[in-house]
Amino acid sequence: MAWRLARRELDLKFRGLRLLLACLFLGVGALAAIGSLTQAIQRELAARGATVLGGDLEFAVSQRPATADERAAMASLGTVSETARMQGTAVGGTPAAPLIVPIELKAVDGAYPLYGALTLADGRSVQAPDATTAWIAPALAERLGARPGATFRLGSAMFRVGGVIAQEPDRLGEGFTLGPVAIVSTAGMARTGLIQPGSLYNSKYRIAVRGGRNLQALADRFKARFPDGGWQAKTRDRATPGAARFVERMGQFLMLVALSALVIAGIGVGNGVSSYLAARRPGIATLKILGATSGIIARIYVLQIGVVAGIGIAAGLAVGIGAVPLIVALAGDVLPVAPKFSVEVMPLALAALYGLLIAFAFAAPPLVAAGSVPASGLLRGHFDQRRAPLRRILPWMAGAGIAIVALAMVSAAQPWLTASFLGAVAGVLLALAGFGWLVRRGAAMLPRSRRPLLRLAIAALHRPGARTGTLVVALGLGLTLFVLLAAIRTSIDANIARTVPARAPALFALDVPSTREAEFRRVIAGIAPNAKVATVPAMRGTITGYGKVRVADLKAIPEGAWALRGERGLTYAETLPEGSVLTAGHWWPKDYAGPPLVSIDSKLAEALGVKIGDTLSYSLLGVERTATIASFREIEWDTLGFNYVLVFSPNAISDAPHNLAATIDVPRGRIQAVLRALLAPFPSVSVIEVGGVLAQVRDLVAQMAAAITAATSVAVLAGIAVLVGAIAAAREARTYDSVILRTLGATRAQVLASQAIEYAMLSAVLALLALALGLGGAWYVVVELFEFAWLPDYGVVAATLLGGIAIVMGLGLAGAWPILGVRPARVLREL
């Protein structure tokens, strides 16, 4: 019977329940799209692991090749392919007008690639070129203006362009690069003369492992056999840990934003259901008179709301599925991989379950209220003024809320971050609800104004049945989200536009021979006398232990201890480096000759839990060494200068072969002249123009900002939906007020003006609260989550807030306009 009655009252236009449909569609669609995209990328990374890595197993080390014993141990595991990678400079054009392009130079052997195919633009699948030929990336061909057959210089050798690369199978596994790639053979690399003792380069050995063996066990066994080698190992299961970690964390953040949008939309669901049931008041009263129990009435409307919620959730899931290929197509090369189309069941199931729980939690109060009002009260219009008994709705809402939080934490990579994020959303909602109560009490305590319109507007805030609390929550959410979005976007834009470029040097130089530093400075001074040149010794090594902890024994890297992942830059200095501030300990004196000492970044020290006097073990050129921690430093990372987490006393590492790295601060107009001047005397030095690096960083951060903006925009839309729901839920009471006022002689303009004053007062008192809440949330996202500087444009934030107030006023008055057209006679007959 309940289903028959529910089905008869529903129609295909979903009159009265469109807001419920829209809110669930928005929230579930965002959750489904973000979850599906994240899982599809992770699945594609896992499926292509061997191709991305270049083998089943990879061993990498800096500044040296494998020894004979190490190479033999690798060969016992399967087929081995050796590659070498370093920064270089490609020189094309003519001697009078050379074209200088920073590149990533990659040398491969005859076994490369073990998996996948290296293909050229002409369709050929190739392997290592001959000793005089190079395969080059499209960007390098464009910048050199080189076609196949053209020649260019690498180091001290000339090479012929054998073809333009269409697909490099292990490109993603190579990580971030500072220029387009040029691939040569191992013999071709030897011709360049770029690899010398102390040169910065990486040797990688990829292995196609024989048999179905445990790859991680093989990697651990190899590293245990050569503990001082400084080897870094990867397996095909974790071919790109950095990309995988970024996708996971960014996906988690966007999922939290989408979930918050769904929670916000839940308020709209509650308002929509309340408005729908208020419109059904006569029907509910008739059913009660005819003997229907509260349970039957509840089942009727639960079924109706369940059907519409199911349709909204299904539509959201469909959009989530369809959005993934669209996002992949629009993103282009932004994503680490382009996943194939697939229906990801788990994210869709989570999104649907979240939608059902939210619908259930926020629809419960008006449903319980509908069943708790007697028929006589419903016929007299009391339903809209009756709240559901707290003891009856609290178990349902609490149960749904606990289920939502538990589900979010179980499915999250960082449960405590998820809990704190959802706690913050709940805190904002509670703060707005409390503020709504204060506004209502404050309006009741104000003296009666002599101006009729102002008196009506104030009275509307505290009269019986007033929905001031709901309006405050709706308006506050909308304005808070506008501020949040503006502050996040302007802060990230400011970090891109101002902080980094203003303080960065013009050029980086790598592999400057330490014995020729004076000559290097003279060449630059001859072209740009006022140029500032800073040099530091540059080496690469890995942290192998700290205190009594061995890194190899850690099951997981501690949060914030990123320096333990892979190799780090190592340097030494007699004096405290520029851009560092000593926060604890002491610096060693000049000509120090005691036990080896090291100064480390204070944030890294906090993550590792070390103290002054503890020891730090590190591997350098295959030899493990130990130094005592002498001090902690706070580092200004945004200078793009030489910022090393580890700075040693000279006697700790200066005996190892090494070259220098240099920063060159030179006027922009002299950059090309400096590059040309360094070509002939320093063919092995790689000079990188910082502008190109900044462009890559700017693009990456801008893409992240766009993703954050898109996700937050869903929350803004949800906030607008909540406002529309709040206006709709109060329509019946406002219709009654409008009719009474017009019967007493008020004009339509006066009724509309009183409502405009009401919304203006609410917006005014909420503006400061929304500003505080929005700026607080934006600060947390910008500073704590993404570790950017806090640089909002307060002018843009204020303008956005004013624009939000204008939108709020427009929506409020647009909702009031239809009420003015209601005929008083019809309404009065229903009283």
Secondary structure as UniProt FT lines:
FT   HELIX           2..9
FT   TURN            12..13
FT   TURN            15..17
FT   HELIX           18..47
FT   HELIX           49..53
FT   STRAND          57..62
FT   HELIX           68..75
FT   TURN            76..77
FT   STRAND          78..93
FT   STRAND          98..108
FT   TURN            110..111
FT   STRAND          118..120
FT   TURN            121..122
FT   STRAND          125..126
FT   TURN            131..132
FT   STRAND          133..136
FT   HELIX           138..144
FT   TURN            148..149
FT   STRAND          151..154
FT   TURN            155..156
FT   STRAND          157..167
FT   TURN            169..170
FT   HELIX           171..174
FT   STRAND          181..185
FT   HELIX           186..192
FT   TURN            197..198
FT   STRAND          202..209
FT   HELIX           215..225
FT   TURN            227..228
FT   STRAND          232..235
FT   HELIX           236..238
FT   HELIX           241..279
FT   HELIX           281..289
FT   TURN            290..291
FT   HELIX           294..331
FT   HELIX           332..334
FT   HELIX           345..372
FT   HELIX           375..379
FT   TURN            380..381
FT   HELIX           383..385
FT   HELIX           390..410
FT   HELIX           415..445
FT   HELIX           452..462
FT   TURN            464..465
FT   HELIX           468..494
FT   HELIX           495..499
FT   HELIX           500..503
FT   STRAND          507..512
FT   HELIX           514..516
FT   HELIX           517..527
FT   TURN            529..530
FT   STRAND          532..546
FT   TURN            547..548
FT   STRAND          549..550
FT   HELIX           551..553
FT   TURN            559..560
FT   HELIX           562..564
FT   STRAND          568..572
FT   TURN            578..579
FT   STRAND          580..585
FT   TURN            590..591
FT   STRAND          597..601
FT   HELIX           602..608
FT   TURN            612..613
FT   STRAND          615..620
FT   TURN            621..622
FT   STRAND          623..635
FT   HELIX           637..639
FT   STRAND          646..648
FT   HELIX           650..653
FT   TURN            654..655
FT   STRAND          659..665
FT   HELIX           668..670
FT   HELIX           671..679
FT   TURN            680..681
FT   TURN            683..684
FT   STRAND          686..689
FT   HELIX           690..729
FT   HELIX           731..743
FT   TURN            744..745
FT   HELIX           748..779
FT   HELIX           780..785
FT   HELIX           794..820
FT   HELIX           824..829
//
